[in-house]
Amino acid sequence: MSDLTLIPAVSMALPETPYHARHFINGVYCDSADGVVTERISPSHGVVVSRAARGGVAETEAAIAAARAAFDDGRWSGLSGKARATVLFRVADLIEKNVERLALLETLESGKPISQSRGECGGVADLWRYAASLARTSHGDSHNNLGEDMLAMVMKEPIGVVSIITPWNFPFWILGQKLPYALAAGCTCVVKPSEMTPSTTAILGEILNEAGMPAGVVNIVLGLGQPVGALMAEHPSVDMVTFTGSTAVGRSITAAASGTLKKVALELGGKNPQVIFPDADLESAADAVTFGVYFNVGQCCNAGSRIIVHEDIAEAFTARVMELSRKVAFGDPLDPRTQVGAIVTPAHQQKIDGFVQAAKADGAKIAMGGGALSVPGLTGEFYQPTVITGVRPEMAIARDEVFGPVLSVLTFRTLDEAIRLTNDASYGLSAGVWSENVHTCLEFARRAQAGTVWTNTWMDGFAEVSFGGMKQSGLGRENGRYGMEEFLEVKSLVMRIGRSRAPWVKSI
């Protein structure tokens, strides 16, 4: 541990009082009727950084009713695409003006580095702007080849009231992959952020009001999965629920929504492999692998948590990844130099270490790390950069989502074997391949069972490009044109434009 790069606590003063996060219902901020709050203790600094109203059935029902009324009277869905886009563009501008405020709270609540929070919160503005462009360009189809007296149109309409449930690891970014696209489509929404990172979502209410969003179009309820999230999923006045989080909770969301047969979109877990061939640019690959496993402390559905390396280069490549791992700056998230911050909770830290120790007991080797990390001047939750070798495909460390800074190393000899290992998982979110041979890359991309395949890069994303998984990594897509299509219903309109229809009832 002594040879790692550590960033000690900085002297930057923490906020004097915790942020007070409240519900945002029908355009008005409010506390819970019973006055109950949830305190968030910073995982990096060990102090209370926010107090959020803890909603219950009453607040959830009120938010859903507000969204239902706002959709049914057409105050948003009835606007032109141009009018909706105008408001979304204003939201994007105001997000950029509030980046520092948003980023500080996100860092304090999540433990991620301040530089990453700034990039995440500021980058969300691009998602809102792209969604705004879709609001003006969405269209259906016409069919003018059905006969001289027939004309048909396929129209797209907003699905209605959408429940949006977001996680703690990228609270503002993941909201940006859902909410602006739903709004661009003309939907109204009820949003529940994680109780661990509520503040940036709560602040969005102020931004929406200032941007001119009509009251009731977006409603925010803070609280726990029970009862808030469960009611948002099962309520008969909700037409769709979109959720990002664990696969286990995704199943429960689907079950809750099944009673009303509402549409469900899910972005769930991943056990994402990067496959490295001997002819790859190995230095670039090693850097990308290091980034992929430690970005956001590995608490990322897209984390490159397992690598599948050709046997001829496995030992040298793994050694290079460990060398780079020692140079990655772990420490105080408030220092801009920090690249990796804190684990979100003590319980999650224990879960991560449980996976590592189980792998060791099962015969794998902890080649690096494998335990808690002490950062000078801080009392928070930190975990060492960890690399595990000698991993067999059937081990839990190779198959389950650890959600921490832990890399599993497997090896292969042939392309077929690499693809078999890639697809030998219940997840199918992302995969990567490193080779200078375009044929290798293309064959891998076509055969890999993953919603995104990166070639000679890792985790590059764009507002224009869809994101989502196969198998137990989820249902539906976010971002891109497909991201808005999720929130649209398709309706066919068939018209007879003449009087040539032969009568069905004939005189005898």
Steps between C-alpha positions, in 0.01 A plus 500: 500500500793735565587513130159633395432860401295657780350848522456603867220714635495855367438806712187599306223583745188286485159673487404641841151348490368195317299562183125473559349298215121512462236348277398692188132439430281695257762773473539552877769385745368330812607286795338170589169523683642303793823703510724193468841555338793288384854610584783431259846453648779568255681172422827689466483748787272331753278804566134571427485686167127494423162449663224394265127476554402134513185458297221255554177397334343846532783682320524233231127504434506881478788496252336238279170690507678821399676327210175334390311828497782677316504234230126471458440873459773529236695784662821324384401221261284744306787739432685502173836332480654844461343624823616196697848528354522864606447406864746211482768727357445741790541213747833410337626859534401515866664166576827641371460809719456277807777248436714590802210481742379171355848348484589578862185334634542201273858452620406533865209256472654240268872519578603543136779744408399863453653507151279210397192660656566819306531307177189296572275787606621732225482228238133437577421828324594334171242226560229762554602684184500186290158402637378848413605443141301176494188682622496694171602219265285210618263372232304198386441344158251524217388228262371632170535173307200311641269572211351807338232539764710423812747698706661389827719674753700367792504761774702518819350628823640540852438194712367705792614517862851356554653396831878548501705325771873574503803360691773647719807445282425760229197680641494803272637336185260206498209734562624685190480178299130469583319821593578731205412225251168433674428874498600533135243231420230698685472285812458619856713346773543400862865464605649317798876525554691270731467592866881504512542771233181709491633854488591561135161366390328719758682808371371424150157617613633855535652480154176373345299781658744761377499349152121531476398137534125491572406388850430130534695393193798385711450395860773379738435277799787418736502185705554125508408227258228401742253657478592769245665299225260208529196726473650681201538163326160353576270804494222475240534869404859442388543386139869410504784449746869535416754382755878483528657284769568142594358205311334372818309824554422512128317171534293637788416812297380279214288295738344811654421644157348178369168556675414781261707374204675835476814534291827439683849615396795371701872581501654246733831336585798389299807280520672666210804337337787653308669246271866571423673337203881487461497732198325782691650833597572356843594828667170660400314185602666491842413864560137440396473192720631700796250777430216253449538326834570806722275765346241597763677251734367221281148591610383513141275267299745544211809422707753282319510264794647201316764471233550204271864504391680280252723251679813615318481849650294448816784517753669808355171679431369441852828624643466822299143552622620461859782744436253756368263425790765619745511835322125561516425770760272369778391737774307811597228557238513875561853520361491547118801269468306205639392240244333247731296588806300316763277193510138607543425328836674279759261217408600520136868504597443174690319350200793580271750348741277194536532432126878539517546271798268238351706500180816445703339214688395349166858488374547832324800719579475855630784642293444852630293671769213317658399706802401833647712804420603767751516856367688750717264742672178321400280249682285398205460178305781429254608174335835409352543456125471124468606255228410131520670239282453127460127559458289216363183575300271333755620716793265765639770765452485425124121493472344735756500878512744602776444875450839599636863560395564129438632352176469130413749357250413203276695366204425356154677349199257538207241751383226242546607444859510875568147542366377201699642652820354839408150357457521261795320741730146586597575863415538662159556871548841582350805327358828612348760361264861611448669403173659670201327246273170645379369153417554387857322808632204467266449130563516558873253788477252292302516200733524669840169502688514857625305819444821697440826371355807722515796433274840639602337732752288475812198687634481772236140616484300757307153645529429383144589133565255264671590326825351189659552133557408148397404204718481593869660838440163648420221593262481795261749770407603843621658792311487549126180495300419161648511662843202719416318222313471317835257768616278497190196294407442410135153555360384408149248719320334342194281720279281436200510810285238402244160328484608193308464244780273219391215440747539198723124457538348414164139510394357158418 
